[in-house]
Amino acid sequence: MSGVSTEAACKRAELLREDLKQLAVEHAGQVLGAVTLSIGVSAFPGHATAEELLRAADQALYRAKAEGRDRIIVG
């Protein structure tokens, strides 16, 4: 999300996470269970290179999953 603060990115991610929980997904005539979303957020210039930025976001995502899923973590 170019041009936004880490805080703004986290707020947007949280809105997406909450909206996804409200989604009723149906497959083959059956409503599936709740869909959850974990997101890792990293920021530039805090993570100086593109590689570091992606690595930080990836690590934050795995941390979110390890901490119980369905959450936003800043790396």
PDB file with one MODEL, atoms N, CA, C and O in Angstrom:
MODEL        1
ATOM      1  N   MET A   1       0.852  -1.166   0.000  1.00  0.00           N
ATOM      2  CA  MET A   1       0.000   0.000   0.000  1.00  0.00           C
ATOM      3  C   MET A   1       0.897   1.226   0.000  1.00  0.00           C
ATOM      4  O   MET A   1       1.227   1.767   1.055  1.00  0.00           O
ATOM      5  N   SER A   2       1.270   1.641  -1.139  1.00  0.00           N
ATOM      6  CA  SER A   2       2.196   2.750  -1.299  1.00  0.00           C
ATOM      7  C   SER A   2       1.647   4.044  -0.708  1.00  0.00           C
ATOM      8  O   SER A   2       0.482   4.388  -0.907  1.00  0.00           O
ATOM      9  N   GLY A   3       2.502   4.751   0.020  1.00  0.00           N
ATOM     10  CA  GLY A   3       2.154   6.073   0.503  1.00  0.00           C
ATOM     11  C   GLY A   3       1.320   6.107   1.775  1.00  0.00           C
ATOM     12  O   GLY A   3       0.821   7.171   2.142  1.00  0.00           O
ATOM     13  N   VAL A   4       1.152   4.984   2.457  1.00  0.00           N
ATOM     14  CA  VAL A   4       0.392   4.994   3.709  1.00  0.00           C
ATOM     15  C   VAL A   4       1.293   4.591   4.872  1.00  0.00           C
ATOM     16  O   VAL A   4       2.294   3.898   4.686  1.00  0.00           O
ATOM     17  N   SER A   5       0.929   5.027   6.057  1.00  0.00           N
ATOM     18  CA  SER A   5       1.698   4.678   7.245  1.00  0.00           C
ATOM     19  C   SER A   5       1.452   3.214   7.618  1.00  0.00           C
ATOM     20  O   SER A   5       0.491   2.594   7.163  1.00  0.00           O
ATOM     21  N   THR A   6       2.331   2.687   8.445  1.00  0.00           N
ATOM     22  CA  THR A   6       2.144   1.326   8.940  1.00  0.00           C
ATOM     23  C   THR A   6       0.816   1.215   9.687  1.00  0.00           C
ATOM     24  O   THR A   6       0.104   0.219   9.560  1.00  0.00           O
ATOM     25  N   GLU A   7       0.494   2.240  10.459  1.00  0.00           N
ATOM     26  CA  GLU A   7      -0.765   2.242  11.207  1.00  0.00           C
ATOM     27  C   GLU A   7      -1.968   2.178  10.264  1.00  0.00           C
ATOM     28  O   GLU A   7      -2.909   1.423  10.510  1.00  0.00           O
ATOM     29  N   ALA A   8      -1.941   2.959   9.197  1.00  0.00           N
ATOM     30  CA  ALA A   8      -3.043   2.956   8.227  1.00  0.00           C
ATOM     31  C   ALA A   8      -3.138   1.604   7.524  1.00  0.00           C
ATOM     32  O   ALA A   8      -4.238   1.109   7.278  1.00  0.00           O
ATOM     33  N   ALA A   9      -2.003   1.011   7.205  1.00  0.00           N
ATOM     34  CA  ALA A   9      -1.993  -0.306   6.561  1.00  0.00           C
ATOM     35  C   ALA A   9      -2.595  -1.352   7.492  1.00  0.00           C
ATOM     36  O   ALA A   9      -3.356  -2.214   7.054  1.00  0.00           O
ATOM     37  N   CYS A  10      -2.256  -1.275   8.770  1.00  0.00           N
ATOM     38  CA  CYS A  10      -2.805  -2.216   9.751  1.00  0.00           C
ATOM     39  C   CYS A  10      -4.311  -2.037   9.902  1.00  0.00           C
ATOM     40  O   CYS A  10      -5.041  -3.022  10.013  1.00  0.00           O
ATOM     41  N   LYS A  11      -4.778  -0.811   9.908  1.00  0.00           N
ATOM     42  CA  LYS A  11      -6.218  -0.560  10.008  1.00  0.00           C
ATOM     43  C   LYS A  11      -6.952  -1.136   8.801  1.00  0.00           C
ATOM     44  O   LYS A  11      -8.015  -1.739   8.949  1.00  0.00           O
ATOM     45  N   ARG A  12      -6.395  -0.956   7.619  1.00  0.00           N
ATOM     46  CA  ARG A  12      -7.014  -1.495   6.400  1.00  0.00           C
ATOM     47  C   ARG A  12      -7.012  -3.016   6.438  1.00  0.00           C
ATOM     48  O   ARG A  12      -8.002  -3.653   6.080  1.00  0.00           O
ATOM     49  N   ALA A  13      -5.900  -3.593   6.870  1.00  0.00           N
ATOM     50  CA  ALA A  13      -5.814  -5.051   6.983  1.00  0.00           C
ATOM     51  C   ALA A  13      -6.858  -5.571   7.968  1.00  0.00           C
ATOM     52  O   ALA A  13      -7.487  -6.600   7.720  1.00  0.00           O
ATOM     53  N   GLU A  14      -7.041  -4.874   9.070  1.00  0.00           N
ATOM     54  CA  GLU A  14      -8.029  -5.281  10.072  1.00  0.00           C
ATOM     55  C   GLU A  14      -9.446  -5.214   9.497  1.00  0.00           C
ATOM     56  O   GLU A  14     -10.262  -6.094   9.773  1.00  0.00           O
ATOM     57  N   LEU A  15      -9.746  -4.192   8.709  1.00  0.00           N
ATOM     58  CA  LEU A  15     -11.054  -4.110   8.058  1.00  0.00           C
ATOM     59  C   LEU A  15     -11.278  -5.287   7.111  1.00  0.00           C
ATOM     60  O   LEU A  15     -12.361  -5.872   7.082  1.00  0.00           O
ATOM     61  N   LEU A  16     -10.259  -5.626   6.346  1.00  0.00           N
ATOM     62  CA  LEU A  16     -10.355  -6.778   5.443  1.00  0.00           C
ATOM     63  C   LEU A  16     -10.597  -8.063   6.224  1.00  0.00           C
ATOM     64  O   LEU A  16     -11.432  -8.886   5.847  1.00  0.00           O
ATOM     65  N   ARG A  17      -9.853  -8.225   7.324  1.00  0.00           N
ATOM     66  CA  ARG A  17      -9.992  -9.421   8.152  1.00  0.00           C
ATOM     67  C   ARG A  17     -11.412  -9.533   8.705  1.00  0.00           C
ATOM     68  O   ARG A  17     -12.013 -10.606   8.658  1.00  0.00           O
ATOM     69  N   GLU A  18     -11.939  -8.447   9.221  1.00  0.00           N
ATOM     70  CA  GLU A  18     -13.293  -8.454   9.779  1.00  0.00           C
ATOM     71  C   GLU A  18     -14.349  -8.691   8.695  1.00  0.00           C
ATOM     72  O   GLU A  18     -15.299  -9.445   8.911  1.00  0.00           O
ATOM     73  N   ASP A  19     -14.190  -8.059   7.543  1.00  0.00           N
ATOM     74  CA  ASP A  19     -15.151  -8.243   6.454  1.00  0.00           C
ATOM     75  C   ASP A  19     -15.168  -9.691   5.965  1.00  0.00           C
ATOM     76  O   ASP A  19     -16.229 -10.237   5.661  1.00  0.00           O
ATOM     77  N   LEU A  20     -14.008 -10.300   5.890  1.00  0.00           N
ATOM     78  CA  LEU A  20     -13.921 -11.681   5.417  1.00  0.00           C
ATOM     79  C   LEU A  20     -14.652 -12.633   6.363  1.00  0.00           C
ATOM     80  O   LEU A  20     -15.247 -13.613   5.915  1.00  0.00           O
ATOM     81  N   LYS A  21     -14.612 -12.354   7.651  1.00  0.00           N
ATOM     82  CA  LYS A  21     -15.318 -13.197   8.627  1.00  0.00           C
ATOM     83  C   LYS A  21     -16.822 -13.215   8.372  1.00  0.00           C
ATOM     84  O   LYS A  21     -17.491 -14.196   8.697  1.00  0.00           O
ATOM     85  N   GLN A  22     -17.358 -12.148   7.797  1.00  0.00           N
ATOM     86  CA  GLN A  22     -18.795 -12.038   7.549  1.00  0.00           C
ATOM     87  C   GLN A  22     -19.222 -12.737   6.262  1.00  0.00           C
ATOM     88  O   GLN A  22     -20.416 -12.896   6.005  1.00  0.00           O
ATOM     89  N   LEU A  23     -18.261 -13.150   5.464  1.00  0.00           N
ATOM     90  CA  LEU A  23     -18.534 -13.763   4.176  1.00  0.00           C
ATOM     91  C   LEU A  23     -19.051 -15.192   4.353  1.00  0.00           C
ATOM     92  O   LEU A  23     -18.437 -15.996   5.055  1.00  0.00           O
ATOM     93  N   ALA A  24     -20.160 -15.498   3.727  1.00  0.00           N
ATOM     94  CA  ALA A  24     -20.709 -16.858   3.741  1.00  0.00           C
ATOM     95  C   ALA A  24     -20.259 -17.550   2.454  1.00  0.00           C
ATOM     96  O   ALA A  24     -20.717 -17.204   1.365  1.00  0.00           O
ATOM     97  N   VAL A  25     -19.377 -18.511   2.583  1.00  0.00           N
ATOM     98  CA  VAL A  25     -18.837 -19.227   1.429  1.00  0.00           C
ATOM     99  C   VAL A  25     -19.572 -20.550   1.283  1.00  0.00           C
ATOM    100  O   VAL A  25     -19.698 -21.323   2.234  1.00  0.00           O
ATOM    101  N   GLU A  26     -20.055 -20.792   0.067  1.00  0.00           N
ATOM    102  CA  GLU A  26     -20.788 -22.024  -0.208  1.00  0.00           C
ATOM    103  C   GLU A  26     -20.066 -22.809  -1.291  1.00  0.00           C
ATOM    104  O   GLU A  26     -19.576 -22.241  -2.266  1.00  0.00           O
ATOM    105  N   HIS A  27     -20.008 -24.132  -1.104  1.00  0.00           N
ATOM    106  CA  HIS A  27     -19.392 -25.006  -2.094  1.00  0.00           C
ATOM    107  C   HIS A  27     -20.208 -26.296  -2.170  1.00  0.00           C
ATOM    108  O   HIS A  27     -20.491 -26.927  -1.151  1.00  0.00           O
ATOM    109  N   ALA A  28     -20.572 -26.669  -3.370  1.00  0.00           N
ATOM    110  CA  ALA A  28     -21.342 -27.892  -3.610  1.00  0.00           C
ATOM    111  C   ALA A  28     -22.604 -27.944  -2.745  1.00  0.00           C
ATOM    112  O   ALA A  28     -22.981 -28.999  -2.233  1.00  0.00           O
ATOM    113  N   GLY A  29     -23.242 -26.790  -2.594  1.00  0.00           N
ATOM    114  CA  GLY A  29     -24.488 -26.737  -1.859  1.00  0.00           C
ATOM    115  C   GLY A  29     -24.354 -26.680  -0.351  1.00  0.00           C
ATOM    116  O   GLY A  29     -25.360 -26.668   0.358  1.00  0.00           O
ATOM    117  N   GLN A  30     -23.132 -26.645   0.151  1.00  0.00           N
ATOM    118  CA  GLN A  30     -22.922 -26.578   1.594  1.00  0.00           C
ATOM    119  C   GLN A  30     -22.216 -25.286   1.965  1.00  0.00           C
ATOM    120  O   GLN A  30     -21.271 -24.857   1.301  1.00  0.00           O
ATOM    121  N   VAL A  31     -22.694 -24.678   3.036  1.00  0.00           N
ATOM    122  CA  VAL A  31     -22.034 -23.480   3.549  1.00  0.00           C
ATOM    123  C   VAL A  31     -20.812 -23.937   4.334  1.00  0.00           C
ATOM    124  O   VAL A  31     -20.915 -24.764   5.239  1.00  0.00           O
ATOM    125  N   LEU A  32     -19.665 -23.393   3.979  1.00  0.00           N
ATOM    126  CA  LEU A  32     -18.418 -23.746   4.657  1.00  0.00           C
ATOM    127  C   LEU A  32     -18.287 -22.959   5.951  1.00  0.00           C
ATOM    128  O   LEU A  32     -19.016 -21.992   6.171  1.00  0.00           O
ATOM    129  N   GLY A  33     -17.375 -23.367   6.793  1.00  0.00           N
ATOM    130  CA  GLY A  33     -17.132 -22.661   8.050  1.00  0.00           C
ATOM    131  C   GLY A  33     -16.577 -21.274   7.797  1.00  0.00           C
ATOM    132  O   GLY A  33     -16.318 -20.882   6.659  1.00  0.00           O
ATOM    133  N   ALA A  34     -16.402 -20.546   8.880  1.00  0.00           N
ATOM    134  CA  ALA A  34     -15.898 -19.174   8.795  1.00  0.00           C
ATOM    135  C   ALA A  34     -14.516 -19.150   8.145  1.00  0.00           C
ATOM    136  O   ALA A  34     -13.683 -20.026   8.379  1.00  0.00           O
ATOM    137  N   VAL A  35     -14.300 -18.143   7.339  1.00  0.00           N
ATOM    138  CA  VAL A  35     -13.007 -17.937   6.697  1.00  0.00           C
ATOM    139  C   VAL A  35     -12.243 -16.925   7.540  1.00  0.00           C
ATOM    140  O   VAL A  35     -12.779 -15.882   7.914  1.00  0.00           O
ATOM    141  N   THR A  36     -10.989 -17.243   7.835  1.00  0.00           N
ATOM    142  CA  THR A  36     -10.158 -16.328   8.617  1.00  0.00           C
ATOM    143  C   THR A  36      -8.997 -15.832   7.770  1.00  0.00           C
ATOM    144  O   THR A  36      -8.698 -16.386   6.712  1.00  0.00           O
ATOM    145  N   LEU A  37      -8.354 -14.784   8.251  1.00  0.00           N
ATOM    146  CA  LEU A  37      -7.276 -14.160   7.498  1.00  0.00           C
ATOM    147  C   LEU A  37      -6.174 -13.713   8.447  1.00  0.00           C
ATOM    148  O   LEU A  37      -6.433 -13.028   9.437  1.00  0.00           O
ATOM    149  N   SER A  38      -4.960 -14.099   8.140  1.00  0.00           N
ATOM    150  CA  SER A  38      -3.790 -13.613   8.860  1.00  0.00           C
ATOM    151  C   SER A  38      -2.974 -12.792   7.880  1.00  0.00           C
ATOM    152  O   SER A  38      -2.805 -13.186   6.726  1.00  0.00           O
ATOM    153  N   ILE A  39      -2.466 -11.651   8.334  1.00  0.00           N
ATOM    154  CA  ILE A  39      -1.702 -10.764   7.458  1.00  0.00           C
ATOM    155  C   ILE A  39      -0.440 -10.316   8.172  1.00  0.00           C
ATOM    156  O   ILE A  39      -0.472  -9.937   9.343  1.00  0.00           O
ATOM    157  N   GLY A  40       0.672 -10.365   7.448  1.00  0.00           N
ATOM    158  CA  GLY A  40       1.923  -9.816   7.947  1.00  0.00           C
ATOM    159  C   GLY A  40       2.168  -8.477   7.271  1.00  0.00           C
ATOM    160  O   GLY A  40       2.079  -8.375   6.047  1.00  0.00           O
ATOM    161  N   VAL A  41       2.477  -7.451   8.054  1.00  0.00           N
ATOM    162  CA  VAL A  41       2.696  -6.103   7.534  1.00  0.00           C
ATOM    163  C   VAL A  41       4.137  -5.703   7.788  1.00  0.00           C
ATOM    164  O   VAL A  41       4.649  -5.885   8.893  1.00  0.00           O
ATOM    165  N   SER A  42       4.789  -5.164   6.782  1.00  0.00           N
ATOM    166  CA  SER A  42       6.117  -4.581   6.942  1.00  0.00           C
ATOM    167  C   SER A  42       6.103  -3.215   6.269  1.00  0.00           C
ATOM    168  O   SER A  42       5.197  -2.902   5.496  1.00  0.00           O
ATOM    169  N   ALA A  43       7.115  -2.406   6.570  1.00  0.00           N
ATOM    170  CA  ALA A  43       7.092  -1.030   6.071  1.00  0.00           C
ATOM    171  C   ALA A  43       8.445  -0.596   5.532  1.00  0.00           C
ATOM    172  O   ALA A  43       9.493  -1.027   6.013  1.00  0.00           O
ATOM    173  N   PHE A  44       8.400   0.259   4.531  1.00  0.00           N
ATOM    174  CA  PHE A  44       9.581   0.898   3.973  1.00  0.00           C
ATOM    175  C   PHE A  44       9.571   2.338   4.447  1.00  0.00           C
ATOM    176  O   PHE A  44       8.514   2.961   4.346  1.00  0.00           O
ATOM    177  N   PRO A  45      10.621   2.916   4.944  1.00  0.00           N
ATOM    178  CA  PRO A  45      12.010   2.483   4.887  1.00  0.00           C
ATOM    179  C   PRO A  45      12.471   1.642   6.077  1.00  0.00           C
ATOM    180  O   PRO A  45      13.659   1.333   6.172  1.00  0.00           O
ATOM    181  N   GLY A  46      11.578   1.265   6.981  1.00  0.00           N
ATOM    182  CA  GLY A  46      11.977   0.456   8.131  1.00  0.00           C
ATOM    183  C   GLY A  46      12.697  -0.824   7.747  1.00  0.00           C
ATOM    184  O   GLY A  46      13.626  -1.250   8.432  1.00  0.00           O
ATOM    185  N   HIS A  47      12.275  -1.425   6.671  1.00  0.00           N
ATOM    186  CA  HIS A  47      12.941  -2.603   6.110  1.00  0.00           C
ATOM    187  C   HIS A  47      13.521  -2.129   4.786  1.00  0.00           C
ATOM    188  O   HIS A  47      12.813  -2.029   3.784  1.00  0.00           O
ATOM    189  N   ALA A  48      14.819  -1.838   4.793  1.00  0.00           N
ATOM    190  CA  ALA A  48      15.471  -1.036   3.757  1.00  0.00           C
ATOM    191  C   ALA A  48      15.348  -1.538   2.317  1.00  0.00           C
ATOM    192  O   ALA A  48      15.059  -0.742   1.424  1.00  0.00           O
ATOM    193  N   THR A  49      15.553  -2.806   2.068  1.00  0.00           N
ATOM    194  CA  THR A  49      15.513  -3.280   0.684  1.00  0.00           C
ATOM    195  C   THR A  49      14.208  -4.026   0.415  1.00  0.00           C
ATOM    196  O   THR A  49      13.497  -4.411   1.343  1.00  0.00           O
ATOM    197  N   ALA A  50      13.911  -4.218  -0.843  1.00  0.00           N
ATOM    198  CA  ALA A  50      12.703  -4.961  -1.213  1.00  0.00           C
ATOM    199  C   ALA A  50      12.751  -6.374  -0.626  1.00  0.00           C
ATOM    200  O   ALA A  50      11.741  -6.889  -0.146  1.00  0.00           O
ATOM    201  N   GLU A  51      13.917  -6.986  -0.670  1.00  0.00           N
ATOM    202  CA  GLU A  51      14.069  -8.342  -0.120  1.00  0.00           C
ATOM    203  C   GLU A  51      13.794  -8.346   1.387  1.00  0.00           C
ATOM    204  O   GLU A  51      13.113  -9.237   1.893  1.00  0.00           O
ATOM    205  N   GLU A  52      14.325  -7.350   2.098  1.00  0.00           N
ATOM    206  CA  GLU A  52      14.095  -7.257   3.541  1.00  0.00           C
ATOM    207  C   GLU A  52      12.627  -6.980   3.847  1.00  0.00           C
ATOM    208  O   GLU A  52      12.081  -7.496   4.822  1.00  0.00           O
ATOM    209  N   LEU A  53      12.004  -6.176   3.021  1.00  0.00           N
ATOM    210  CA  LEU A  53      10.591  -5.853   3.188  1.00  0.00           C
ATOM    211  C   LEU A  53       9.737  -7.115   3.069  1.00  0.00           C
ATOM    212  O   LEU A  53       8.874  -7.366   3.910  1.00  0.00           O
ATOM    213  N   LEU A  54       9.978  -7.903   2.031  1.00  0.00           N
ATOM    214  CA  LEU A  54       9.231  -9.141   1.837  1.00  0.00           C
ATOM    215  C   LEU A  54       9.526 -10.153   2.940  1.00  0.00           C
ATOM    216  O   LEU A  54       8.621 -10.838   3.416  1.00  0.00           O
ATOM    217  N   ARG A  55      10.777 -10.247   3.340  1.00  0.00           N
ATOM    218  CA  ARG A  55      11.155 -11.174   4.402  1.00  0.00           C
ATOM    219  C   ARG A  55      10.442 -10.802   5.710  1.00  0.00           C
ATOM    220  O   ARG A  55       9.934 -11.678   6.410  1.00  0.00           O
ATOM    221  N   ALA A  56      10.406  -9.514   6.034  1.00  0.00           N
ATOM    222  CA  ALA A  56       9.756  -9.063   7.259  1.00  0.00           C
ATOM    223  C   ALA A  56       8.251  -9.352   7.230  1.00  0.00           C
ATOM    224  O   ALA A  56       7.685  -9.786   8.233  1.00  0.00           O
ATOM    225  N   ALA A  57       7.613  -9.116   6.098  1.00  0.00           N
ATOM    226  CA  ALA A  57       6.179  -9.394   5.969  1.00  0.00           C
ATOM    227  C   ALA A  57       5.918 -10.894   6.086  1.00  0.00           C
ATOM    228  O   ALA A  57       4.955 -11.309   6.732  1.00  0.00           O
ATOM    229  N   ASP A  58       6.765 -11.698   5.469  1.00  0.00           N
ATOM    230  CA  ASP A  58       6.625 -13.148   5.527  1.00  0.00           C
ATOM    231  C   ASP A  58       6.782 -13.646   6.961  1.00  0.00           C
ATOM    232  O   ASP A  58       5.997 -14.476   7.419  1.00  0.00           O
ATOM    233  N   GLN A  59       7.788 -13.146   7.666  1.00  0.00           N
ATOM    234  CA  GLN A  59       8.004 -13.544   9.056  1.00  0.00           C
ATOM    235  C   GLN A  59       6.821 -13.123   9.930  1.00  0.00           C
ATOM    236  O   GLN A  59       6.410 -13.862  10.825  1.00  0.00           O
ATOM    237  N   ALA A  60       6.280 -11.938   9.669  1.00  0.00           N
ATOM    238  CA  ALA A  60       5.118 -11.476  10.435  1.00  0.00           C
ATOM    239  C   ALA A  60       3.908 -12.360  10.170  1.00  0.00           C
ATOM    240  O   ALA A  60       3.143 -12.659  11.087  1.00  0.00           O
ATOM    241  N   LEU A  61       3.732 -12.778   8.929  1.00  0.00           N
ATOM    242  CA  LEU A  61       2.620 -13.671   8.588  1.00  0.00           C
ATOM    243  C   LEU A  61       2.745 -14.993   9.335  1.00  0.00           C
ATOM    244  O   LEU A  61       1.771 -15.466   9.921  1.00  0.00           O
ATOM    245  N   TYR A  62       3.930 -15.591   9.320  1.00  0.00           N
ATOM    246  CA  TYR A  62       4.115 -16.860  10.021  1.00  0.00           C
ATOM    247  C   TYR A  62       3.941 -16.695  11.525  1.00  0.00           C
ATOM    248  O   TYR A  62       3.439 -17.600  12.193  1.00  0.00           O
ATOM    249  N   ARG A  63       4.347 -15.557  12.062  1.00  0.00           N
ATOM    250  CA  ARG A  63       4.134 -15.277  13.488  1.00  0.00           C
ATOM    251  C   ARG A  63       2.635 -15.178  13.793  1.00  0.00           C
ATOM    252  O   ARG A  63       2.167 -15.685  14.813  1.00  0.00           O
ATOM    253  N   ALA A  64       1.889 -14.521  12.899  1.00  0.00           N
ATOM    254  CA  ALA A  64       0.437 -14.416  13.078  1.00  0.00           C
ATOM    255  C   ALA A  64      -0.205 -15.796  13.097  1.00  0.00           C
ATOM    256  O   ALA A  64      -1.089 -16.061  13.912  1.00  0.00           O
ATOM    257  N   LYS A  65       0.227 -16.655  12.223  1.00  0.00           N
ATOM    258  CA  LYS A  65      -0.312 -18.014  12.185  1.00  0.00           C
ATOM    259  C   LYS A  65       0.067 -18.779  13.453  1.00  0.00           C
ATOM    260  O   LYS A  65      -0.758 -19.500  14.015  1.00  0.00           O
ATOM    261  N   ALA A  66       1.304 -18.625  13.898  1.00  0.00           N
ATOM    262  CA  ALA A  66       1.772 -19.328  15.099  1.00  0.00           C
ATOM    263  C   ALA A  66       1.058 -18.850  16.356  1.00  0.00           C
ATOM    264  O   ALA A  66       0.892 -19.611  17.309  1.00  0.00           O
ATOM    265  N   GLU A  67       0.637 -17.591  16.358  1.00  0.00           N
ATOM    266  CA  GLU A  67      -0.029 -17.022  17.532  1.00  0.00           C
ATOM    267  C   GLU A  67      -1.533 -17.266  17.530  1.00  0.00           C
ATOM    268  O   GLU A  67      -2.258 -16.708  18.355  1.00  0.00           O
ATOM    269  N   GLY A  68      -1.996 -18.091  16.614  1.00  0.00           N
ATOM    270  CA  GLY A  68      -3.413 -18.468  16.649  1.00  0.00           C
ATOM    271  C   GLY A  68      -4.200 -18.110  15.411  1.00  0.00           C
ATOM    272  O   GLY A  68      -5.408 -18.342  15.370  1.00  0.00           O
ATOM    273  N   ARG A  69      -3.562 -17.556  14.405  1.00  0.00           N
ATOM    274  CA  ARG A  69      -4.229 -17.197  13.151  1.00  0.00           C
ATOM    275  C   ARG A  69      -5.250 -16.082  13.337  1.00  0.00           C
ATOM    276  O   ARG A  69      -5.495 -15.624  14.453  1.00  0.00           O
ATOM    277  N   ASP A  70      -5.830 -15.661  12.240  1.00  0.00           N
ATOM    278  CA  ASP A  70      -6.881 -14.650  12.216  1.00  0.00           C
ATOM    279  C   ASP A  70      -6.456 -13.378  12.952  1.00  0.00           C
ATOM    280  O   ASP A  70      -7.160 -12.885  13.834  1.00  0.00           O
ATOM    281  N   ARG A  71      -5.276 -12.856  12.564  1.00  0.00           N
ATOM    282  CA  ARG A  71      -4.764 -11.639  13.193  1.00  0.00           C
ATOM    283  C   ARG A  71      -3.809 -10.908  12.278  1.00  0.00           C
ATOM    284  O   ARG A  71      -3.367 -11.442  11.261  1.00  0.00           O
ATOM    285  N   ILE A  72      -3.497  -9.684  12.648  1.00  0.00           N
ATOM    286  CA  ILE A  72      -2.570  -8.828  11.907  1.00  0.00           C
ATOM    287  C   ILE A  72      -1.318  -8.659  12.767  1.00  0.00           C
ATOM    288  O   ILE A  72      -1.414  -8.320  13.946  1.00  0.00           O
ATOM    289  N   ILE A  73      -0.155  -8.892  12.182  1.00  0.00           N
ATOM    290  CA  ILE A  73       1.117  -8.718  12.896  1.00  0.00           C
ATOM    291  C   ILE A  73       2.017  -7.815  12.054  1.00  0.00           C
ATOM    292  O   ILE A  73       2.138  -7.995  10.843  1.00  0.00           O
ATOM    293  N   VAL A  74       2.646  -6.841  12.715  1.00  0.00           N
ATOM    294  CA  VAL A  74       3.634  -5.984  12.055  1.00  0.00           C
ATOM    295  C   VAL A  74       4.998  -6.566  12.312  1.00  0.00           C
ATOM    296  O   VAL A  74       5.369  -6.837  13.454  1.00  0.00           O
ATOM    297  N   GLY A  75       5.763  -6.762  11.215  1.00  0.00           N
ATOM    298  CA  GLY A  75       7.081  -7.369  11.335  1.00  0.00           C
ATOM    299  C   GLY A  75       8.188  -6.374  11.401  1.00  0.00           C
ATOM    300  O   GLY A  75       9.354  -6.753  11.503  1.00  0.00           O
TER     301      GLY A  75
ENDMDL
END
